[in-house]
Amino acid sequence: MKEIKSKWNEYYYKIATWTGSVILIITGFFLMVGKTIDYNLSISALIGIMIIITSFFSYIGMDKPKDERLMKIGTYSATYSWYITLGFVSFLVFTGYNAHREFKGPEMLGLTILVMVSTMLVINTILNLKGDVE
Amino acid sequence: MKTRIKEFRAKYDLTQAELAEKVGVRRETIVFLEKGKYNPSLKLAHDIAMVFNVKIEDLFIFEDEEKE
C-alpha cells in the first residue's frame, strides 16, 4: 500500500509539473505571437506558475524522500536552461535592436517563459533517461 | 562502474523499493545504480553498503577504463 502511495506521488508530481509546463509554454507562445497580455493569458500564466511551484521541487527530488540523483539532474537542467535562455534571449534582443526590430514587453516575457520552461523540461527528461549527468 | 547491488538484494530478499526506502532515495535511483548508469555519492554508497553489511569496495566495482 505504501509502495503504491509512493508511486502515485511520483506520478502526481510528474503529471503536475508537465501540465503546468505545457500551460506555461502555450501561454508563452500566445504572449509572443499576440504581443499583448489579456485576461485569459494572465489567468493561464498564473495557473501554470501555481501548478509548477507546488510540484517542481518534488519533481526534482528536493522534497521527501530526497533523491540525490534527481537533485543533481534537476540542478543541471535548471542551470543549462538558465544559461540557454540568457544566451538566446540576449542574442535575439541585441541583434533585433541592431536590425531596428524592437521587442514588446509581453512578447519578451512570452519568449523567455517558452524557452526557459521548454529547455528545462527537455534537458531534465534527457538526463533522466540517461540516468546521470556524466 | 559495475555493482553487486542486485546480487546482495536477492540474498537479503529485498525489493528495489524496500532498499530505496531504507537508504532514503527513490526506486528509480536503485534501478539506475543496478544498471551501472549512475555513480552514487559516497554517502549513498556507504548507506547501501551498511544495509548489506559489506564494504563499499565489495559492492561497487570500478573498471580500469574509468580509473584512467
N, CA and C atoms of all chains as a GROMACS GRO file, in nm:
protein
  606
    1MET      N    1   0.084  -0.122   0.000
    1MET     CA    2   0.000   0.000   0.000
    1MET      C    3   0.087   0.127   0.000
    2LYS      N    4   0.193   0.118   0.085
    2LYS     CA    5   0.284   0.232   0.097
    2LYS      C    6   0.356   0.255  -0.037
    3GLU      N    7   0.392   0.139  -0.104
    3GLU     CA    8   0.462   0.146  -0.231
    3GLU      C    9   0.374   0.211  -0.338
    4ILE      N   10   0.245   0.173  -0.337
    4ILE     CA   11   0.150   0.229  -0.435
    4ILE      C   12   0.137   0.379  -0.412
    5LYS      N   13   0.130   0.418  -0.283
    5LYS     CA   14   0.117   0.560  -0.249
    5LYS      C   15   0.240   0.638  -0.295
    6SER      N   16   0.358   0.579  -0.273
    6SER     CA   17   0.482   0.646  -0.313
    6SER      C   18   0.490   0.660  -0.465
    7LYS      N   19   0.449   0.552  -0.537
    7LYS     CA   20   0.449   0.558  -0.683
    7LYS      C   21   0.350   0.662  -0.732
    8TRP      N   22   0.233   0.666  -0.668
    8TRP     CA   23   0.131   0.764  -0.706
    8TRP      C   24   0.184   0.906  -0.688
    9ASN      N   25   0.255   0.929  -0.575
    9ASN     CA   26   0.314   1.061  -0.550
    9ASN      C   27   0.412   1.099  -0.661
   10GLU      N   28   0.495   1.000  -0.701
   10GLU     CA   29   0.592   1.025  -0.808
   10GLU      C   30   0.519   1.066  -0.935
   11TYR      N   31   0.416   0.990  -0.970
   11TYR     CA   32   0.340   1.020  -1.092
   11TYR      C   33   0.269   1.153  -1.081
   12TYR      N   34   0.215   1.181  -0.960
   12TYR     CA   35   0.143   1.306  -0.939
   12TYR      C   36   0.234   1.426  -0.967
   13TYR      N   37   0.357   1.420  -0.912
   13TYR     CA   38   0.449   1.532  -0.932
   13TYR      C   39   0.490   1.547  -1.077
   14LYS      N   40   0.509   1.430  -1.145
   14LYS     CA   41   0.545   1.435  -1.286
   14LYS      C   42   0.432   1.496  -1.367
   15ILE      N   43   0.311   1.447  -1.344
   15ILE     CA   44   0.194   1.496  -1.420
   15ILE      C   45   0.174   1.645  -1.393
   16ALA      N   46   0.182   1.684  -1.264
   16ALA     CA   47   0.160   1.824  -1.229
   16ALA      C   48   0.264   1.914  -1.293
   17THR      N   49   0.391   1.874  -1.287
   17THR     CA   50   0.497   1.958  -1.346
   17THR      C   51   0.480   1.969  -1.497
   18TRP      N   52   0.450   1.857  -1.562
   18TRP     CA   53   0.432   1.859  -1.708
   18TRP      C   54   0.310   1.943  -1.747
   19THR      N   55   0.199   1.926  -1.670
   19THR     CA   56   0.078   2.004  -1.701
   19THR      C   57   0.105   2.153  -1.687
   20GLY      N   58   0.166   2.190  -1.573
   20GLY     CA   59   0.199   2.332  -1.550
   20GLY      C   60   0.291   2.386  -1.659
   21SER      N   61   0.388   2.303  -1.699
   21SER     CA   62   0.483   2.347  -1.802
   21SER      C   63   0.413   2.365  -1.936
   22VAL      N   64   0.326   2.272  -1.972
   22VAL     CA   65   0.256   2.282  -2.100
   22VAL      C   66   0.167   2.408  -2.101
   23ILE      N   67   0.099   2.435  -1.989
   23ILE     CA   68   0.016   2.556  -1.980
   23ILE      C   69   0.104   2.680  -2.000
   24LEU      N   70   0.222   2.681  -1.934
   24LEU     CA   71   0.312   2.796  -1.946
   24LEU      C   72   0.369   2.811  -2.086
   25ILE      N   73   0.402   2.698  -2.150
   25ILE     CA   74   0.457   2.703  -2.286
   25ILE      C   75   0.352   2.759  -2.382
   26ILE      N   76   0.228   2.712  -2.369
   26ILE     CA   77   0.120   2.761  -2.457
   26ILE      C   78   0.096   2.910  -2.431
   27THR      N   79   0.093   2.946  -2.301
   27THR     CA   80   0.073   3.088  -2.266
   27THR      C   81   0.187   3.173  -2.324
   28GLY      N   82   0.309   3.124  -2.307
   28GLY     CA   83   0.426   3.195  -2.359
   28GLY      C   84   0.417   3.214  -2.509
   29PHE      N   85   0.372   3.110  -2.577
   29PHE     CA   86   0.360   3.117  -2.722
   29PHE      C   87   0.259   3.225  -2.764
   30PHE      N   88   0.143   3.226  -2.696
   30PHE     CA   89   0.040   3.326  -2.730
   30PHE      C   90   0.082   3.469  -2.693
   31LEU      N   91   0.159   3.480  -2.584
   31LEU     CA   92   0.212   3.612  -2.545
   31LEU      C   93   0.309   3.663  -2.652
   32MET      N   94   0.389   3.569  -2.702
   32MET     CA   95   0.490   3.603  -2.802
   32MET      C   96   0.425   3.643  -2.934
   33VAL      N   97   0.325   3.566  -2.974
   33VAL     CA   98   0.259   3.592  -3.102
   33VAL      C   99   0.167   3.714  -3.094
   34GLY      N  100   0.088   3.722  -2.986
   34GLY     CA  101  -0.010   3.830  -2.972
   34GLY      C  102   0.052   3.964  -2.931
   35LYS      N  103   0.170   3.956  -2.866
   35LYS     CA  104   0.244   4.074  -2.819
   35LYS      C  105   0.165   4.160  -2.720
   36THR      N  106   0.066   4.098  -2.656
   36THR     CA  107  -0.012   4.170  -2.555
   36THR      C  108  -0.066   4.071  -2.452
   37ILE      N  109  -0.092   4.123  -2.331
   37ILE     CA  110  -0.148   4.036  -2.226
   37ILE      C  111  -0.296   4.067  -2.210
   38ASP      N  112  -0.379   3.963  -2.216
   38ASP     CA  113  -0.521   3.986  -2.185
   38ASP      C  114  -0.559   3.906  -2.060
   39TYR      N  115  -0.685   3.911  -2.023
   39TYR     CA  116  -0.732   3.846  -1.901
   39TYR      C  117  -0.704   3.695  -1.903
   40ASN      N  118  -0.740   3.630  -2.016
   40ASN     CA  119  -0.725   3.484  -2.026
   40ASN      C  120  -0.578   3.442  -2.013
   41LEU      N  121  -0.491   3.515  -2.079
   41LEU     CA  122  -0.348   3.479  -2.074
   41LEU      C  123  -0.290   3.499  -1.934
   42SER      N  124  -0.334   3.606  -1.868
   42SER     CA  125  -0.280   3.630  -1.733
   42SER      C  126  -0.329   3.521  -1.637
   43ILE      N  127  -0.454   3.476  -1.653
   43ILE     CA  128  -0.507   3.369  -1.566
   43ILE      C  129  -0.435   3.238  -1.596
   44SER      N  130  -0.416   3.206  -1.724
   44SER     CA  131  -0.349   3.077  -1.757
   44SER      C  132  -0.203   3.079  -1.711
   45ALA      N  133  -0.137   3.194  -1.723
   45ALA     CA  134   0.002   3.204  -1.675
   45ALA      C  135   0.006   3.181  -1.524
   46LEU      N  136  -0.089   3.242  -1.452
   46LEU     CA  137  -0.092   3.226  -1.306
   46LEU      C  138  -0.117   3.080  -1.267
   47ILE      N  139  -0.212   3.016  -1.338
   47ILE     CA  140  -0.242   2.875  -1.309
   47ILE      C  141  -0.119   2.788  -1.335
   48GLY      N  142  -0.053   2.810  -1.450
   48GLY     CA  143   0.067   2.734  -1.483
   48GLY      C  144   0.175   2.751  -1.379
   49ILE      N  145   0.198   2.875  -1.339
   49ILE     CA  146   0.304   2.904  -1.239
   49ILE      C  147   0.268   2.839  -1.105
   50MET      N  148   0.140   2.849  -1.066
   50MET     CA  149   0.098   2.791  -0.938
   50MET      C  150   0.117   2.640  -0.937
   51ILE      N  151   0.081   2.573  -1.047
   51ILE     CA  152   0.097   2.427  -1.056
   51ILE      C  153   0.245   2.389  -1.048
   52ILE      N  154   0.328   2.462  -1.122
   52ILE     CA  155   0.472   2.430  -1.121
   52ILE      C  156   0.533   2.454  -0.983
   53ILE      N  157   0.497   2.567  -0.921
   53ILE     CA  158   0.554   2.599  -0.790
   53ILE      C  159   0.523   2.490  -0.687
   54THR      N  160   0.400   2.435  -0.692
   54THR     CA  161   0.363   2.335  -0.592
   54THR      C  162   0.424   2.198  -0.618
   55SER      N  163   0.469   2.172  -0.740
   55SER     CA  164   0.517   2.036  -0.768
   55SER      C  165   0.664   2.028  -0.808
   56PHE      N  166   0.724   2.140  -0.845
   56PHE     CA  167   0.857   2.139  -0.905
   56PHE      C  168   0.965   2.079  -0.814
   57PHE      N  169   0.968   2.122  -0.689
   57PHE     CA  170   1.075   2.074  -0.600
   57PHE      C  171   1.063   1.925  -0.572
   58SER      N  172   0.939   1.874  -0.572
   58SER     CA  173   0.923   1.729  -0.556
   58SER      C  174   0.966   1.658  -0.682
   59TYR      N  175   0.938   1.720  -0.796
   59TYR     CA  176   0.975   1.662  -0.927
   59TYR      C  177   1.126   1.644  -0.938
   60ILE      N  178   1.201   1.742  -0.888
   60ILE     CA  179   1.347   1.729  -0.898
   60ILE      C  180   1.410   1.672  -0.769
   61GLY      N  181   1.327   1.601  -0.692
   61GLY     CA  182   1.379   1.523  -0.579
   61GLY      C  183   1.424   1.601  -0.458
   62MET      N  184   1.377   1.726  -0.443
   62MET     CA  185   1.421   1.804  -0.326
   62MET      C  186   1.323   1.794  -0.211
   63ASP      N  187   1.209   1.730  -0.237
   63ASP     CA  188   1.111   1.709  -0.131
   63ASP      C  189   1.130   1.565  -0.079
   64LYS      N  190   1.070   1.530   0.033
   64LYS     CA  191   1.089   1.397   0.091
   64LYS      C  192   1.017   1.291   0.008
   65PRO      N  193   1.073   1.173  -0.021
   65PRO     CA  194   1.211   1.139   0.010
   65PRO      C  195   1.306   1.208  -0.085
   66LYS      N  196   1.408   1.275  -0.027
   66LYS     CA  197   1.506   1.346  -0.111
   66LYS      C  198   1.582   1.244  -0.194
   67ASP      N  199   1.610   1.279  -0.317
   67ASP     CA  200   1.680   1.186  -0.403
   67ASP      C  201   1.798   1.256  -0.468
   68GLU      N  202   1.919   1.211  -0.436
   68GLU     CA  203   2.039   1.281  -0.483
   68GLU      C  204   2.051   1.282  -0.635
   69ARG      N  205   2.006   1.172  -0.701
   69ARG     CA  206   2.018   1.166  -0.847
   69ARG      C  207   1.927   1.270  -0.912
   70LEU      N  208   1.801   1.274  -0.866
   70LEU     CA  209   1.707   1.371  -0.924
   70LEU      C  210   1.748   1.515  -0.894
   71MET      N  211   1.805   1.536  -0.774
   71MET     CA  212   1.850   1.671  -0.737
   71MET      C  213   1.964   1.716  -0.828
   72LYS      N  214   2.053   1.622  -0.856
   72LYS     CA  215   2.168   1.650  -0.942
   72LYS      C  216   2.120   1.684  -1.084
   73ILE      N  217   2.029   1.599  -1.134
   73ILE     CA  218   1.974   1.620  -1.268
   73ILE      C  219   1.896   1.752  -1.275
   74GLY      N  220   1.814   1.776  -1.172
   74GLY     CA  221   1.732   1.898  -1.167
   74GLY      C  222   1.818   2.023  -1.164
   75THR      N  223   1.927   2.016  -1.085
   75THR     CA  224   2.017   2.131  -1.076
   75THR      C  225   2.085   2.158  -1.210
   76TYR      N  226   2.131   2.053  -1.274
   76TYR     CA  227   2.196   2.067  -1.405
   76TYR      C  228   2.098   2.124  -1.507
   77SER      N  229   1.975   2.068  -1.509
   77SER     CA  230   1.881   2.114  -1.613
   77SER      C  231   1.840   2.259  -1.588
   78ALA      N  232   1.824   2.299  -1.460
   78ALA     CA  233   1.789   2.439  -1.430
   78ALA      C  234   1.904   2.532  -1.471
   79THR      N  235   2.028   2.488  -1.446
   79THR     CA  236   2.144   2.569  -1.482
   79THR      C  237   2.155   2.585  -1.633
   80TYR      N  238   2.147   2.473  -1.704
   80TYR     CA  239   2.156   2.478  -1.851
   80TYR      C  240   2.042   2.562  -1.910
   81SER      N  241   1.922   2.545  -1.853
   81SER     CA  242   1.805   2.618  -1.902
   81SER      C  243   1.826   2.768  -1.885
   82TRP      N  244   1.876   2.808  -1.769
   82TRP     CA  245   1.905   2.950  -1.742
   82TRP      C  246   2.010   3.002  -1.841
   83TYR      N  247   2.112   2.922  -1.861
   83TYR     CA  248   2.224   2.958  -1.949
   83TYR      C  249   2.175   2.975  -2.094
   84ILE      N  250   2.096   2.880  -2.143
   84ILE     CA  251   2.045   2.885  -2.280
   84ILE      C  252   1.950   3.005  -2.295
   85THR      N  253   1.864   3.024  -2.196
   85THR     CA  254   1.768   3.135  -2.202
   85THR      C  255   1.841   3.269  -2.207
   86LEU      N  256   1.940   3.283  -2.118
   86LEU     CA  257   2.017   3.408  -2.114
   86LEU      C  258   2.083   3.434  -2.250
   87GLY      N  259   2.148   3.332  -2.303
   87GLY     CA  260   2.217   3.346  -2.431
   87GLY      C  261   2.121   3.374  -2.545
   88PHE      N  262   2.016   3.292  -2.554
   88PHE     CA  263   1.924   3.302  -2.666
   88PHE      C  264   1.847   3.434  -2.666
   89VAL      N  265   1.790   3.467  -2.550
   89VAL     CA  266   1.708   3.589  -2.542
   89VAL      C  267   1.795   3.714  -2.562
   90SER      N  268   1.914   3.716  -2.500
   90SER     CA  269   2.002   3.831  -2.517
   90SER      C  270   2.042   3.846  -2.663
   91PHE      N  271   2.078   3.735  -2.726
   91PHE     CA  272   2.119   3.737  -2.866
   91PHE      C  273   2.007   3.794  -2.953
   92LEU      N  274   1.885   3.746  -2.926
   92LEU     CA  275   1.769   3.790  -3.006
   92LEU      C  276   1.741   3.940  -2.988
   93VAL      N  277   1.746   3.984  -2.862
   93VAL     CA  278   1.716   4.125  -2.831
   93VAL      C  279   1.821   4.218  -2.893
   94PHE      N  280   1.950   4.183  -2.876
   94PHE     CA  281   2.054   4.273  -2.924
   94PHE      C  282   2.067   4.272  -3.077
   95THR      N  283   2.050   4.153  -3.136
   95THR     CA  284   2.053   4.151  -3.284
   95THR      C  285   1.928   4.220  -3.338
   96GLY      N  286   1.815   4.200  -3.270
   96GLY     CA  287   1.690   4.266  -3.310
   96GLY      C  288   1.702   4.417  -3.301
   97TYR      N  289   1.769   4.464  -3.193
   97TYR     CA  290   1.787   4.608  -3.173
   97TYR      C  291   1.871   4.667  -3.286
   98ASN      N  292   1.977   4.595  -3.323
   98ASN     CA  293   2.063   4.642  -3.432
   98ASN      C  294   1.991   4.640  -3.566
   99ALA      N  295   1.893   4.552  -3.579
   99ALA     CA  296   1.817   4.543  -3.705
   99ALA      C  297   1.689   4.628  -3.697
  100HIS      N  298   1.684   4.716  -3.595
  100HIS     CA  299   1.568   4.806  -3.573
  100HIS      C  300   1.437   4.730  -3.553
  101ARG      N  301   1.447   4.613  -3.486
  101ARG     CA  302   1.327   4.536  -3.454
  101ARG      C  303   1.317   4.533  -3.302
  102GLU      N  304   1.227   4.619  -3.248
  102GLU     CA  305   1.217   4.625  -3.102
  102GLU      C  306   1.110   4.529  -3.052
  103PHE      N  307   1.144   4.464  -2.941
  103PHE     CA  308   1.050   4.368  -2.884
  103PHE      C  309   0.964   4.435  -2.778
  104LYS      N  310   0.835   4.396  -2.776
  104LYS     CA  311   0.746   4.450  -2.672
  104LYS      C  312   0.759   4.365  -2.546
  105GLY      N  313   0.718   4.422  -2.434
  105GLY     CA  314   0.727   4.353  -2.304
  105GLY      C  315   0.663   4.214  -2.303
  106PRO      N  316   0.534   4.204  -2.339
  106PRO     CA  317   0.468   4.073  -2.336
  106PRO      C  318   0.534   3.972  -2.431
  107GLU      N  319   0.583   4.022  -2.543
  107GLU     CA  320   0.650   3.935  -2.640
  107GLU      C  321   0.776   3.875  -2.579
  108MET      N  322   0.853   3.962  -2.511
  108MET     CA  323   0.976   3.919  -2.445
  108MET      C  324   0.946   3.821  -2.333
  109LEU      N  325   0.842   3.853  -2.256
  109LEU     CA  326   0.803   3.766  -2.144
  109LEU      C  327   0.763   3.629  -2.196
  110GLY      N  328   0.682   3.627  -2.302
  110GLY     CA  329   0.638   3.502  -2.362
  110GLY      C  330   0.755   3.421  -2.413
  111LEU      N  331   0.849   3.486  -2.478
  111LEU     CA  332   0.967   3.418  -2.532
  111LEU      C  333   1.051   3.359  -2.419
  112THR      N  334   1.070   3.438  -2.314
  112THR     CA  335   1.151   3.391  -2.201
  112THR      C  336   1.086   3.270  -2.134
  113ILE      N  337   0.954   3.280  -2.111
  113ILE     CA  338   0.884   3.167  -2.048
  113ILE      C  339   0.895   3.042  -2.136
  114LEU      N  340   0.869   3.061  -2.264
  114LEU     CA  341   0.872   2.950  -2.359
  114LEU      C  342   1.007   2.880  -2.362
  115VAL      N  343   1.113   2.958  -2.377
  115VAL     CA  344   1.247   2.898  -2.387
  115VAL      C  345   1.289   2.836  -2.254
  116MET      N  346   1.265   2.909  -2.145
  116MET     CA  347   1.311   2.862  -2.015
  116MET      C  348   1.243   2.732  -1.974
  117VAL      N  349   1.111   2.729  -1.984
  117VAL     CA  350   1.036   2.610  -1.940
  117VAL      C  351   1.065   2.491  -2.032
  118SER      N  352   1.062   2.514  -2.164
  118SER     CA  353   1.080   2.400  -2.254
  118SER      C  354   1.222   2.343  -2.246
  119THR      N  355   1.325   2.429  -2.238
  119THR     CA  356   1.462   2.375  -2.230
  119THR      C  357   1.482   2.298  -2.100
  120MET      N  358   1.424   2.350  -1.992
  120MET     CA  359   1.441   2.280  -1.865
  120MET      C  360   1.377   2.141  -1.869
  121LEU      N  361   1.257   2.134  -1.925
  121LEU     CA  362   1.188   2.005  -1.934
  121LEU      C  363   1.264   1.907  -2.023
  122VAL      N  364   1.308   1.956  -2.138
  122VAL     CA  365   1.377   1.867  -2.233
  122VAL      C  366   1.508   1.816  -2.173
  123ILE      N  367   1.588   1.907  -2.115
  123ILE     CA  368   1.716   1.866  -2.058
  123ILE      C  369   1.695   1.770  -1.941
  124ASN      N  370   1.595   1.801  -1.858
  124ASN     CA  371   1.565   1.715  -1.743
  124ASN      C  372   1.525   1.575  -1.791
  125THR      N  373   1.445   1.569  -1.896
  125THR     CA  374   1.399   1.439  -1.947
  125THR      C  375   1.517   1.360  -2.007
  126ILE      N  376   1.602   1.428  -2.084
  126ILE     CA  377   1.716   1.359  -2.145
  126ILE      C  378   1.809   1.302  -2.037
  127LEU      N  379   1.841   1.386  -1.937
  127LEU     CA  380   1.931   1.340  -1.830
  127LEU      C  381   1.868   1.229  -1.748
  128ASN      N  382   1.737   1.239  -1.729
  128ASN     CA  383   1.666   1.137  -1.651
  128ASN      C  384   1.669   1.003  -1.723
  129LEU      N  385   1.657   1.005  -1.855
  129LEU     CA  386   1.662   0.881  -1.932
  129LEU      C  387   1.804   0.823  -1.933
  130LYS      N  388   1.901   0.915  -1.934
  130LYS     CA  389   2.041   0.873  -1.935
  130LYS      C  390   2.081   0.815  -1.797
  131GLY      N  391   2.023   0.869  -1.693
  131GLY     CA  392   2.049   0.817  -1.558
  131GLY      C  393   2.138   0.905  -1.473
  132ASP      N  394   2.231   0.975  -1.537
  132ASP     CA  395   2.325   1.058  -1.463
  132ASP      C  396   2.364   1.178  -1.549
  133VAL      N  397   2.434   1.273  -1.489
  133VAL     CA  398   2.472   1.392  -1.565
  133VAL      C  399   2.606   1.372  -1.635
  134GLU      N  400   2.678   1.267  -1.600
  134GLU     CA  401   2.812   1.247  -1.657
  134GLU      C  402   2.805   1.168  -1.788
  135MET      N  403   3.107   0.167  -1.419
  135MET     CA  404   3.115   0.106  -1.288
  135MET      C  405   3.010  -0.004  -1.274
  136LYS      N  406   3.054  -0.120  -1.225
  136LYS     CA  407   2.960  -0.230  -1.203
  136LYS      C  408   2.923  -0.237  -1.055
  137THR      N  409   2.805  -0.286  -1.029
  137THR     CA  410   2.767  -0.301  -0.888
  137THR      C  411   2.714  -0.442  -0.863
  138ARG      N  412   2.720  -0.479  -0.738
  138ARG     CA  413   2.668  -0.611  -0.699
  138ARG      C  414   2.541  -0.594  -0.615
  139ILE      N  415   2.478  -0.479  -0.633
  139ILE     CA  416   2.358  -0.449  -0.552
  139ILE      C  417   2.248  -0.553  -0.575
  140LYS      N  418   2.227  -0.586  -0.703
  140LYS     CA  419   2.120  -0.682  -0.736
  140LYS      C  420   2.142  -0.816  -0.666
  141GLU      N  421   2.269  -0.858  -0.670
  141GLU     CA  422   2.308  -0.986  -0.608
  141GLU      C  423   2.280  -0.984  -0.457
  142PHE      N  424   2.322  -0.875  -0.392
  142PHE     CA  425   2.302  -0.864  -0.247
  142PHE      C  426   2.154  -0.845  -0.213
  143ARG      N  427   2.084  -0.776  -0.302
  143ARG     CA  428   1.941  -0.754  -0.278
  143ARG      C  429   1.866  -0.888  -0.280
  144ALA      N  430   1.906  -0.975  -0.373
  144ALA     CA  431   1.843  -1.107  -0.382
  144ALA      C  432   1.878  -1.190  -0.258
  145LYS      N  433   2.003  -1.176  -0.213
  145LYS     CA  434   2.049  -1.251  -0.095
  145LYS      C  435   1.969  -1.211   0.030
  146TYR      N  436   1.943  -1.082   0.042
  146TYR     CA  437   1.871  -1.030   0.159
  146TYR      C  438   1.721  -1.023   0.136
  147ASP      N  439   1.676  -1.072   0.019
  147ASP     CA  440   1.534  -1.075  -0.018
  147ASP      C  441   1.468  -0.936  -0.006
  148LEU      N  442   1.533  -0.839  -0.065
  148LEU     CA  443   1.481  -0.701  -0.062
  148LEU      C  444   1.436  -0.660  -0.202
  149THR      N  445   1.326  -0.589  -0.211
  149THR     CA  446   1.285  -0.535  -0.342
  149THR      C  447   1.358  -0.402  -0.362
  150GLN      N  448   1.354  -0.354  -0.485
  150GLN     CA  449   1.418  -0.224  -0.514
  150GLN      C  450   1.355  -0.114  -0.430
  151ALA      N  451   1.223  -0.121  -0.418
  151ALA     CA  452   1.151  -0.017  -0.342
  151ALA      C  453   1.189  -0.021  -0.194
  152GLU      N  454   1.205  -0.143  -0.140
  152GLU     CA  455   1.242  -0.156   0.001
  152GLU      C  456   1.383  -0.102   0.027
  153LEU      N  457   1.474  -0.135  -0.064
  153LEU     CA  458   1.611  -0.084  -0.049
  153LEU      C  459   1.612   0.068  -0.062
  154ALA      N  460   1.534   0.118  -0.159
  154ALA     CA  461   1.526   0.263  -0.180
  154ALA      C  462   1.477   0.332  -0.053
  155GLU      N  463   1.378   0.272   0.010
  155GLU     CA  464   1.323   0.332   0.133
  155GLU      C  465   1.425   0.329   0.247
  156LYS      N  466   1.499   0.219   0.255
  156LYS     CA  467   1.600   0.207   0.362
  156LYS      C  468   1.711   0.312   0.349
  157VAL      N  469   1.749   0.342   0.227
  157VAL     CA  470   1.860   0.437   0.209
  157VAL      C  471   1.811   0.579   0.176
  158GLY      N  472   1.678   0.595   0.168
  158GLY     CA  473   1.620   0.728   0.150
  158GLY      C  474   1.635   0.788   0.012
  159VAL      N  475   1.620   0.704  -0.090
  159VAL     CA  476   1.616   0.756  -0.227
  159VAL      C  477   1.491   0.700  -0.296
  160ARG      N  478   1.471   0.739  -0.423
  160ARG     CA  479   1.357   0.685  -0.496
  160ARG      C  480   1.398   0.557  -0.570
  161ARG      N  481   1.297   0.475  -0.598
  161ARG     CA  482   1.322   0.344  -0.658
  161ARG      C  483   1.401   0.355  -0.790
  162GLU      N  484   1.370   0.459  -0.869
  162GLU     CA  485   1.438   0.477  -0.999
  162GLU      C  486   1.590   0.484  -0.983
  163THR      N  487   1.634   0.546  -0.873
  163THR     CA  488   1.778   0.561  -0.848
  163THR      C  489   1.843   0.424  -0.827
  164ILE      N  490   1.773   0.336  -0.757
  164ILE     CA  491   1.825   0.200  -0.737
  164ILE      C  492   1.832   0.128  -0.872
  165VAL      N  493   1.731   0.150  -0.957
  165VAL     CA  494   1.729   0.089  -1.090
  165VAL      C  495   1.853   0.132  -1.169
  166PHE      N  496   1.881   0.263  -1.171
  166PHE     CA  497   1.997   0.313  -1.246
  166PHE      C  498   2.129   0.268  -1.183
  167LEU      N  499   2.131   0.255  -1.050
  167LEU     CA  500   2.252   0.207  -0.982
  167LEU      C  501   2.281   0.064  -1.025
  168GLU      N  502   2.177  -0.019  -1.027
  168GLU     CA  503   2.196  -0.160  -1.063
  168GLU      C  504   2.241  -0.176  -1.209
  169LYS      N  505   2.192  -0.085  -1.293
  169LYS     CA  506   2.233  -0.090  -1.434
  169LYS      C  507   2.374  -0.035  -1.455
  170GLY      N  508   2.429   0.028  -1.351
  170GLY     CA  509   2.562   0.088  -1.360
  170GLY      C  510   2.561   0.219  -1.434
  171LYS      N  511   2.444   0.282  -1.442
  171LYS     CA  512   2.434   0.407  -1.516
  171LYS      C  513   2.448   0.530  -1.427
  172TYR      N  514   2.447   0.508  -1.296
  172TYR     CA  515   2.456   0.622  -1.205
  172TYR      C  516   2.569   0.602  -1.104
  173ASN      N  517   2.653   0.703  -1.091
  173ASN     CA  518   2.760   0.699  -0.991
  173ASN      C  519   2.709   0.763  -0.862
  174PRO      N  520   2.692   0.685  -0.756
  174PRO     CA  521   2.633   0.741  -0.633
  174PRO      C  522   2.733   0.827  -0.556
  175SER      N  523   2.680   0.908  -0.466
  175SER     CA  524   2.768   0.984  -0.376
  175SER      C  525   2.828   0.885  -0.277
  176LEU      N  526   2.932   0.929  -0.209
  176LEU     CA  527   2.997   0.843  -0.110
  176LEU      C  528   2.898   0.806   0.001
  177LYS      N  529   2.812   0.902   0.036
  177LYS     CA  530   2.714   0.877   0.143
  177LYS      C  531   2.615   0.767   0.103
  178LEU      N  532   2.564   0.776  -0.021
  178LEU     CA  533   2.468   0.676  -0.066
  178LEU      C  534   2.535   0.539  -0.076
  179ALA      N  535   2.657   0.537  -0.130
  179ALA     CA  536   2.731   0.411  -0.141
  179ALA      C  537   2.751   0.350  -0.001
  180HIS      N  538   2.785   0.435   0.094
  180HIS     CA  539   2.806   0.390   0.233
  180HIS      C  540   2.676   0.337   0.292
  181ASP      N  541   2.566   0.410   0.270
  181ASP     CA  542   2.436   0.368   0.324
  181ASP      C  543   2.394   0.232   0.269
  182ILE      N  544   2.415   0.212   0.139
  182ILE     CA  545   2.376   0.084   0.079
  182ILE      C  546   2.465  -0.029   0.133
  183ALA      N  547   2.596   0.001   0.146
  183ALA     CA  548   2.688  -0.098   0.200
  183ALA      C  549   2.650  -0.137   0.343
  184MET      N  550   2.603  -0.037   0.419
  184MET     CA  551   2.562  -0.063   0.558
  184MET      C  552   2.440  -0.155   0.562
  185VAL      N  553   2.348  -0.136   0.467
  185VAL     CA  554   2.227  -0.222   0.464
  185VAL      C  555   2.268  -0.368   0.446
  186PHE      N  556   2.370  -0.391   0.360
  186PHE     CA  557   2.411  -0.528   0.331
  186PHE      C  558   2.528  -0.576   0.418
  187ASN      N  559   2.571  -0.493   0.510
  187ASN     CA  560   2.682  -0.529   0.600
  187ASN      C  561   2.810  -0.565   0.525
  188VAL      N  562   2.840  -0.492   0.420
  188VAL     CA  563   2.964  -0.518   0.344
  188VAL      C  564   3.042  -0.388   0.329
  189LYS      N  565   3.163  -0.399   0.274
  189LYS     CA  566   3.242  -0.279   0.248
  189LYS      C  567   3.198  -0.219   0.114
  190ILE      N  568   3.220  -0.089   0.097
  190ILE     CA  569   3.180  -0.022  -0.028
  190ILE      C  570   3.248  -0.089  -0.148
  191GLU      N  571   3.377  -0.124  -0.132
  191GLU     CA  572   3.451  -0.184  -0.246
  191GLU      C  573   3.401  -0.324  -0.282
  192ASP      N  574   3.328  -0.387  -0.189
  192ASP     CA  575   3.270  -0.518  -0.223
  192ASP      C  576   3.143  -0.501  -0.306
  193LEU      N  577   3.086  -0.382  -0.296
  193LEU     CA  578   2.956  -0.356  -0.361
  193LEU      C  579   2.973  -0.289  -0.498
  194PHE      N  580   3.072  -0.202  -0.507
  194PHE     CA  581   3.093  -0.128  -0.632
  194PHE      C  582   3.228  -0.167  -0.692
  195ILE      N  583   3.225  -0.203  -0.819
  195ILE     CA  584   3.349  -0.247  -0.884
  195ILE      C  585   3.388  -0.145  -0.991
  196PHE      N  586   3.499  -0.078  -0.966
  196PHE     CA  587   3.548   0.020  -1.064
  196PHE      C  588   3.632  -0.052  -1.170
  197GLU      N  589   3.601  -0.022  -1.296
  197GLU     CA  590   3.677  -0.085  -1.404
  197GLU      C  591   3.799   0.000  -1.439
  198ASP      N  592   3.899  -0.063  -1.499
  198ASP     CA  593   4.025   0.004  -1.531
  198ASP      C  594   4.006   0.129  -1.618
  199GLU      N  595   3.916   0.120  -1.716
  199GLU     CA  596   3.891   0.232  -1.807
  199GLU      C  597   3.852   0.358  -1.731
  200GLU      N  598   3.767   0.341  -1.628
  200GLU     CA  599   3.720   0.455  -1.550
  200GLU      C  600   3.830   0.516  -1.466
  201LYS      N  601   3.923   0.430  -1.419
  201LYS     CA  602   4.033   0.479  -1.336
  201LYS      C  603   4.123   0.572  -1.417
  202GLU      N  604   4.141   0.535  -1.546
  202GLU     CA  605   4.226   0.616  -1.633
  202GLU      C  606   4.157   0.747  -1.664
   0.00000   0.00000   0.00000
